[in-house]
């Protein structure tokens, strides 16, 4: 996608602080971190959201999930981390390119979302 900010980051048209890259996947620090460790893990292939994955993406998504704990530990999350995949507008997705937030690095993260 020409106008997708994450595709532009993957193509190096927009700078980022990369912590991992291979031919399929890119991981980079979030520009608005909510914890000491907060990075994004994206496929270089443009997939709009988790709702858009197909059977042909199984190996790619599996590779991303296997990579998340390895990178989290390398970034200092020795005692756990949170992985978030916002999906669609109602799910809080702001950039419509599949991405995993990996968050940690403090004593204990706040609890889950609670509706009033």
Long-range contacts (C-beta under 8 A, 24 or more apart in sequence): 1-46, 1-97, 4-46, 4-95, 4-96, 4-97, 5-95, 5-97, 6-40, 6-42, 6-46, 6-95, 6-97, 6-99, 7-46, 7-97, 9-42, 10-42, 10-44, 19-71, 19-74, 19-75, 20-67, 20-71, 24-60, 24-63, 25-60, 25-63, 25-64, 25-67, 27-67, 27-71, 27-102, 30-101, 34-103, 35-103, 35-104, 35-105, 35-106, 35-109, 36-76, 36-104, 36-105, 36-106, 37-72, 37-75, 37-76, 37-77, 37-81, 37-102, 37-103, 37-104, 37-105, 38-101, 38-102, 38-103, 39-71, 39-75, 39-101, 39-102, 40-99, 40-100, 40-101, 40-102, 41-67, 41-68, 41-71, 41-99, 41-100, 41-102, 42-97, 42-98, 42-99, 42-100, 43-98, 46-97, 47-97, 47-98, 48-96, 48-97, 48-98, 49-87, 49-88, 49-93, 49-96, 49-98, 50-85, 50-87, 50-98, 51-87, 51-88, 52-98, 53-98, 64-100, 68-100, 68-102, 71-102, 72-102, 72-104, 75-102, 75-104, 75-105, 76-104, 76-105, 77-102, 77-104, 77-105, 80-104, 81-105, 82-109
